[in-house]
Amino acid sequence: MVLLHVKRGDESQFLLQAPGSTELEELTVQVARVYNGRLKVQRLCSGLTDDQIEELKLKDEWGEKCVPSGGAVFKKDDIGRRNGQAPNEKMKQVLKKTIEEAKAIISKKQVEAGVCVTMEMVKDALDQLRGAVMIVYPMGLPPYDPIRMEFENKEDLSGTQAGLNVIKEAEAQLWWAAKELRR
């Protein structure tokens, strides 16, 4: 087994363990998938903050269909991305707790703890977040909601900083000892 310490620039991202016989092409794709999966979890966690569980549209056809479990608290979304149907305090706590757990799974602190991150761990974090959203919004989120779009892999990151952080699998590179490892 080989232990990889994945960095972007000089900043530690995560540890990954792979068999020494793994082809470089397969390893590069695996690293890119875990890296991009961690970014998705981070985007979902940041998209579920209190300030963003809202929207400007007051006449939203989905507003009455996508009401949070336990009732809604109206909060105007200054960003204009949500319908204003914020969950009550109890449901907010469900989201907050799940966010903290998901962030811990993909945290850069895992490097310091010597914990290797796998794609299964990333998927587990995504599943936890998906489950929490289903608990809070049992009728689902509107089709335009950024969180729903993330879960359905339909997110549009063009023109955003988040879009610049995603590494395309075909363009991913592995480096060791200041030399690129060719696929």
Summary of the structure (lengths in Angstrom):
residues: 183
radius of gyration: 18.7
end to end distance: 19.3
largest distance: 57.9
contacts: 510
relative contact order: 0.18
helix: 45%
strand: 15%
